[in-house]
Amino acid sequence: MTIDTNVDEKIAAERHSALGYSSYSSGSVPNKKSSSSPFIRLSYLPKKAAIFGGLATLVLVVGTVGAIAAYQSHTNGSLAKNTEAQNKDSEESEGYIEYDGNETTNDGTVIEDSTDTKTSNSDTSSNIVADTFEAMGLIRNDTSSSSGSSSSTKSTGGGSSSSGGSSSSSGGSSSGGSSPTPTAPVPKVTKLLVFLAENHSYSAMKNDMPFTYSLAKQYAHATQYFATHRPSLPNYIAIASGSNRGIKDNNPPSDNKFEGTSVFGQAIRNGKTAAVYSESIPSNCATKDSGKYAVKHNPWPYVSNERSWCKTYNLPISGFSSAVTAGTLPNAGMVVPNMCNSGHDCPISTTDTWLKKRVEKAMSGPDWKAKRLAIVILSEEAAKTNTSNHVFFVLMHQSQKANAKSCKLNHYSLSRLYSTVTKTSPILNAKSAASVSSCFNLPI
């Protein structure tokens, strides 16, 4: 006897029959797939097969998207290059200069822009797939294995890439060349020594002082240097203190003393050294004429509030020789010949001979050899017949090579140079005077 099933069972049986299964039992899995049916019920597929099928579909989709993006990038890049080439041709025809996106330091070193790093579309697609597999637990990202290696790093100095986590150092050697030779630092001028002559113009010293002019040609000289006053004393005071202090004659300190600041006292006050070497001076900081010594050619005794320093550091010419030998020339120094050797009472050739002996002495010492000493030779004023007061100015330092400059300079410029060398503030009119160091590019 055949027992009829209920309506629901019949419907289920008919459905499974249509799907290709030979039989159906209530609540059981079909036991046979019909070879004639192309369909399969997904709910009965194994779990792993479903997972891998989904991943295969995801990879196919991501790969398709990546290919489309790469094609668009290539198309856009080609279009951009064509447009850029057209724009460049247009800019060149109009006189423009294209900016390459890099900035440089003063020595020409390129400062790279860190925003230039780019990621390709293929890299992005690979990362998406990897992340998906990792999230599903199918792969494991082992970061510990990467601690012993690193990607190659670009070397600034042309060095090769390194492994093991270290990058090439800047300026390192490479297989293609040797490391650059380091540049030695330029020695700075920390000492200034000024030699003064008397009453000779630019043309007179140039034509009649062969040794002095040879120094000018070898090192440097100013073609437009002018004294500031007449007679002698106001010029010395201007060099030493940035102003003539209202002095208009050659009278001694008893008539013309003033309270103020000199470049010598300023140097000492700021921890530097100073000295004035006066030939034929009877005693330190002598305030009266004696024999061939003329106080009008010695500015420091006129600064009354610096008299104690003057008595210590305004020395006879013998102090100059010993300081040269010991390498202890002052930061702010002046050498003043007596009335004959300055050219005041004797021929100008006498002055040239005297300068040769003293200047060569200075150049034999350690201060000059170490390039920390700059030497100046000049006349404090021109002859009275020279109305422009155009005087000769020689600057000596190893940084100068046959350097003739037409900067318009004067005694206030020299006063400013003293302050520049001693790292102090220029005094009075020297503040606005033309700079000797800038004119000659003197390393200070």
Secondary structure, 3 states (H helix, E strand, C coil): CCCCCCHHHHHHHHHHHHCCECCCCCCCCCCCECCCCCCCCHHHCCHHHHHHHHHHHHHHHHHHHHHHHHHHHHHHHHHHHHHHHHHHHHHHHHCCCCCCCCEECCCCCEECCHHHCCCCHHHHHHHHHHHHHHHCCCCCCCHHHHCCCCCCCCCCCCCCCCCCCCCCCCCCCECCECCCCCCCCCCCCCEEEEEEECCCCHHHHHHHCHHHHHHHHHCEEEEEEECCCCCHHHHHHHHHHCCCCCCCCCCCHHHHCECCCCHHHHHHHCCCCEEEEECCCCCCCCCCCECCECHHHCCHHHEHHHHHHHHHHEEECHHHHHHHHHCCCCCEEEEECCCCCCCCCCCHHHHHHHHHHHHHHHHCCHHHHCCCEEEEEEECCCCCCCCCCEEEEEEECCCCCCEEECCCEEHHHHHHHHHHHCCCCCCHHHHHCCCHHHHHCCCC
